[in-house]
Amino acid sequence: MILDHDCVRELLLSVENNIGLNDMVPIDKLESISPLDSYDQDIVRYAALKMIEAGYIHAKPLYADNMLIDIRVGNLTTAGHEFLDNVRDSTIWQKTKERSSKVAGASLPVLANIAGQLIKEQLGLN
């Protein structure tokens, strides 16, 4: 499957905005909130699994017979906050995607670096 970077960003925003300090919510609760509701369920769940692997969210995937049946999602990690803070602004995000489109693919750390550079430029720090 392809990791949809827009879905990743929207998932992290949804986690930040909709999950409380001690909450662990089923992924379908997040999937029903706009704009995540516009993504295919498999795309959202794949993004969530990759965010767990990347250490961006606290979550617990639940399996039965080797099939993913749910993901209980908690808060963002520090790394998740750092990534989201770089790509939060929609203008910065659009410019980040434009710059990264010059190559066949860009990893999440590369996207975060591009966004960080754009933020520095906007602040006059370059």
VENFENMO-V113414 format. One record per backbone hydrogen bond with DSSP energy under -1.0 kcal/mol. CO is the residue of the C=O (numbers start at 1). NH is the residue of the N-H. If there is no record, write none. Layout:
co nh
CO NH
CO NH
This chain:
co nh
4 8
5 9
6 10
7 11
8 12
9 13
10 14
11 15
12 16
13 17
14 18
15 19
20 23
25 73
26 29
27 31
30 33
33 37
35 38
36 39
40 44
41 45
42 46
43 47
44 48
45 49
46 50
47 51
48 52
49 53
50 54
51 56
51 57
52 55
56 77
58 74
60 72
62 69
62 70
64 67
67 64
70 62
71 27
72 60
73 25
75 58
77 81
78 82
79 83
80 84
81 85
82 86
83 87
84 88
89 93
90 94
91 95
92 96
93 97
94 98
95 99
96 100
97 101
99 102
100 103
107 111
108 112
109 113
110 114
111 115
112 116
113 117
114 118
115 119
116 120
117 121
118 122
119 123
120 125
121 124
